[in-house]
C-alpha cells in the first residue's frame, strides 16, 4: 500500500485525498499526517523540498508534488479517469490545474507573510503582486466557469480546492464578486462528497 503524507490544511494534499476517495482507492493509498515545520518529521528526507504532499510507494521511492501524484493516482485507477486521454480535453484540464495551483500558491504566500512577519514588516508590493495573481485568475474563471466531468478531472478538483482554501484562509474574500464561481463550487461539492469530508478543521 502507498502512503500519502500531508497536512490537514494543505489544499495540495486535499486534491489527492479527494481523488483517492473519488476513485475508490482507499485500499491502495493510506493517508498519514506530516509536518513541514517539525525538524524531526522525515518529510525533508522524503521530499528534499520539505513540502507536502508526498506519496510513499511500496518500493521505497517517493513522488512529489501534487500534479505528479495525481497522475500516478489516475494511473492506479486505470488511466483516463481524472486526466483525460483526448489531447484537447487533457491539456484543458492540465491548464486549469496549473491556474488553480497558481491561486493556491499565491494565497499561501500571502498567508505566510501574515504568519511569519510582523505587520510592520509586511512588504506591500509583494502582497499586491500575489493578490494580483489571484484577482486575475478568479476574473478569468468567473467569466467562463469550467464544466464538471464525471468524475471531475484534475483541473476541476484543483479549482475546488483553491476556492476552498480561499474560504478557509480568507473568508469573504471572493464569493461576493464571483457568484458564478460560488455556484460552481456548490455544484462540485454536491457531486463530490469527498470535498466536504476533506474540509480543513477549524
N, C-alpha and C positions, 0 to 999 in steps of 0.2 A: 504493500500500500504506500502511495506517495503521501507526503505531509505538506500542507500549506501552512507556512508560518507568516502570521500577520498580526496587526493590532486591530482591536475592535473599531477604532476610529478612522482607520485608513480607508479612504474611498477607493484606492487602488486595490487593496485587499478585498474590499466589498465586491468589486467587479468579479473576482474569481469565485468568491463564495456564492454569489448569485448564479454564476454559470454552472458551478458544481451541482447546486441544488436543482436548477432548471433542467439539467441534462441527466439527472438521476445517477450521479457519480459518487454519492456519499460513501459507498463501499470501496471505491478506488482512491479517494482523496480524503485524508483526515485533516482536520483544522486544529492548529496549535497556536498558542499565543507567542508573541515575540515583542521585544522592547528594543527600540533603536537608541535609547538613552542609557540603558543599563550596560556598563562596560563588561559585565560578566556574562551577558547574553551572547551566545555563539553566532548571532546574526552577522557579525563582521567577518567571521570565517566562512560562513555560508554564502555571503554576498560581500565582496570586498568594499562595496559602496556603503554597506551598513544600512541598506534600505529594505523595507517590506513593500510588497510580498516576495517571499522566496518559496519555491516549490522544491522540496527534497525528494529525489527519486529513489527507487529501490536499489539502484546500483551505486548509490552514494554521491551521485552528482547533484547539482542544484541548477534550477532555472530561474532567471530573473530578467526583466521585470514584468509588469502585468501584461503587455501585449504578447510577449513570448509565451508566458504561462497560459494565456487564453488560447493561443494557437495550439499548445500542447493539449489543453482540455478538449478542444474541438477534435483533435486527432484521437484522443481516448474515446470520444463519443462516436467515432466512425468517419469523421471528416464532413465538411459541408453543413454542419448543424448551426453554428453561430458565425462562421466565416464562409460566406457564400462561395461556391465554386465558379459560378459565372463571373468572368472578369469584370464586367461593368458593375455588377452588384458588389463584388468583392472589394473593389477599390473605393466604391462609395462608402461601404461600411468601415473600411480602414481609415478613410479620410475623416469620417465622423468621429471615429475613435480618437484620432490624433487631435481633432479640435476639442473634444470633450476632455481629453487628457490635459490639454493646454489650459483649460478653465480650472481644472483641479490643481495643476502645478502653480499657476498664478495665485489662486486662492490660498494655497498652503503657504506660499512665500509671504503673503500679506499677514496670515495668521502668525507665522513665525516672527515677523517683525514686531508684532504686538507682544508675543510671548517672551522673546529673548532680549528685547531692547527697551529701556525705559522710554516713556512718551517723549521726553525732551530730546532724546537721541534718534527719534524716527527720522527717516530721510523721505521728505515729501515727494521728491522726484522719483524715487524708487517705488514708492507706494502707488503713485499715479501711473507709472509705467505698467505695473502689474494689473491695476484696476482697469486700465485701458484695454488690456487683452481680454479681460472678462466681459467688459461692456460691448466690445465689438463682436465677440463670439456670440454672446446672447442675442444681440441685434440680428445677426445673420440667421440664427436658429429660430428666432421669433417670426421672422419674415417668411420662413419656409420650414416649419417643423417637420422632422422626418416621419416616415411611417413606423409601424411596429410589426416586425415579421413574426412568424410562428415557427420556431421560437425566436425571440428577439436576437438580432445579430450583435456583434461585439461593439459596434458603434452605438447602437441603441442602449445596450446595457451600460456602457460607459457614460453616455449622456445622463441617464437616470441617476447614476452615482454622482456625477458632477453637480447636478441640481440638488440632490440630496445633501451633498456636502455644503452647498451654499445655505440650505435651510439649517443645517447643523451648526455651522460656524458663524454665519452671517444672516440670522433670521430677519425676514422682512426686507431683504436687500434686492430681491429680483422679481418676486411674483407680481407685484402691482403693475410693473411696466411690461410684463411679459405674460399676458393672460393665455395666449395660445400655448406657450411652453408649459405653463402651470396645468392647463387642461391635459396636455400631452403626458405630463408626469403622472397625473391622476389615472389616466388610461393605462399607462405602463404598470403602475402599482396594482391596479385591479386585475391585470392579466398575469402578473408575476408575483405570487405570494412571497417569494424569497426576498423581494425588495423590502417589505415590512419586517420580515424576520431578521434581516441584517441591519436594521436601523441602529446607529450607534447609541450606546447607553447615555442617559442624560448626565 
